[in-house]
Amino acid sequence: MFISTKKYYILLIPDIDSFFSALKEAGDKLVVVDFTASWCGPCKNIAPFFKGLSEKPENKNVVFLKVDVDEAADVAKHCDIKCMPTFHFYKNEKKVDDFSGSNEAKLEEKVNTLRS
């Protein structure tokens, strides 16, 4: 019997096909996408908080994705990302909300509101 000890799960999206596949597989679950860059200071600041959200028991049915805009430029272009960090929220493969900036309170509020 395999028991996972992993507390969180953030899927790193390398390309547009993986992005569409992750959205499709999530179905009606909330998908939270963090568009980030390795050189972005505010992205580095909010990364531990994003990880922490993925660890919360109440978010066990929320799918957390991370897209590095330099490594997955096709995804960033498709989603029209202009600045980082930017967060997109999806349900049933449709974007339901978004915002830009390293605002922990806003990120948590959006996840709490949209996950149900």
C-alpha positions in Angstrom: 0.0 0.0 0.0 1.4 3.4 -1.0 0.8 6.3 1.3 1.7 9.8 0.1 3.5 12.0 2.6 3.3 15.0 0.2 1.4 17.9 1.8 1.0 19.9 -1.4 0.8 19.5 -5.1 1.6 22.3 -7.5 1.9 21.1 -11.1 4.5 22.9 -13.2 3.2 23.6 -16.7 5.9 23.4 -19.4 3.8 24.1 -22.5 0.4 24.9 -23.9 -0.6 21.3 -24.4 0.1 20.5 -20.8 -1.9 23.6 -19.8 -5.0 22.6 -21.8 -4.7 19.0 -20.5 -4.5 20.2 -16.9 -7.6 22.4 -17.3 -9.5 19.5 -18.9 -8.5 17.0 -16.3 -9.6 19.3 -13.5 -13.2 19.3 -14.7 -15.3 21.4 -12.3 -12.6 21.8 -9.7 -11.1 25.2 -9.2 -7.8 25.7 -11.0 -5.5 28.4 -9.7 -2.7 29.3 -12.1 0.4 31.3 -10.9 2.1 33.0 -13.8 5.6 33.7 -12.6 9.2 34.3 -13.6 12.5 33.3 -11.9 13.8 36.9 -12.0 10.6 38.4 -10.6 11.0 39.7 -7.0 7.2 39.9 -6.1 6.8 36.3 -7.6 9.5 35.0 -5.2 7.8 36.8 -2.3 4.3 35.2 -2.9 5.6 31.7 -3.9 5.7 30.4 -0.2 2.2 31.7 0.3 1.0 30.0 -2.9 2.6 26.8 -1.7 0.9 27.2 1.7 -2.5 27.6 0.1 -2.0 24.3 -1.7 -1.2 22.6 1.6 -4.5 23.7 3.3 -6.9 20.8 3.9 -9.8 23.0 2.6 -8.0 23.3 -0.7 -7.6 19.5 -1.3 -9.9 19.7 -4.3 -8.3 22.8 -5.8 -5.7 22.3 -8.5 -2.7 24.6 -8.3 -0.6 25.2 -11.4 2.6 27.2 -11.9 3.6 28.6 -15.3 7.1 30.2 -15.7 6.4 32.7 -18.4 10.0 32.4 -19.9 9.9 28.6 -20.0 6.3 28.3 -21.2 6.1 31.4 -23.4 3.3 29.8 -25.5 1.1 29.6 -22.4 1.9 33.2 -21.3 1.1 34.5 -24.8 -2.2 32.5 -25.0 -3.3 33.9 -21.6 -2.2 37.4 -22.5 0.1 37.8 -19.5 1.5 41.3 -19.3 3.0 41.3 -15.8 4.0 38.9 -13.0 2.8 37.6 -10.8 -0.6 37.1 -12.4 -3.2 34.7 -11.1 -5.9 33.1 -13.3 -8.8 31.1 -11.9 -10.6 28.4 -14.0 -13.5 26.1 -13.7 -14.7 23.7 -16.4 -11.9 25.0 -18.7 -13.2 28.6 -18.6 -11.5 31.5 -16.9 -13.7 32.8 -14.1 -11.4 35.4 -12.6 -7.9 36.9 -12.6 -5.7 39.5 -10.9 -2.1 40.7 -11.0 0.2 41.5 -8.1 1.7 39.9 -5.1 -1.4 40.3 -2.8 -1.7 37.4 -0.4 -5.1 38.5 1.1 -6.6 38.9 -2.4 -5.3 35.5 -3.5 -6.6 33.7 -0.5 -10.0 35.5 -0.8 -10.4 34.5 -4.4 -9.5 30.8 -3.7 -11.9 30.7 -0.8 -14.7 32.3 -2.8 -14.3 30.4 -6.1 -13.5 26.9 -4.8 -17.1 26.1 -3.8 
